[in-house]
Amino acid sequence: MSESKQPVQMHSEDYDALIDLALAKKDKAWFEELVRQQKRLREMEIEMRRELGVLD
């Protein structure tokens, strides 16, 4: 029987460790991509909180 694979759900805070790893590896392209993804995700999280009426 095959297991159903669900997409990994990451929160904006989860990117911090990956960003640190990219810095340690001195991988500028990966670092920049991670920062871009984190920023986009933070914006989406804020938008969803507003839509749900739950603001920090």
Secondary structure, DSSP 8 states (H G I E B T S, - for coil): -----------GGGHHHHHHHHHHTT-HHHHHHHHHHHHHHHHHHHHHHHHHT---
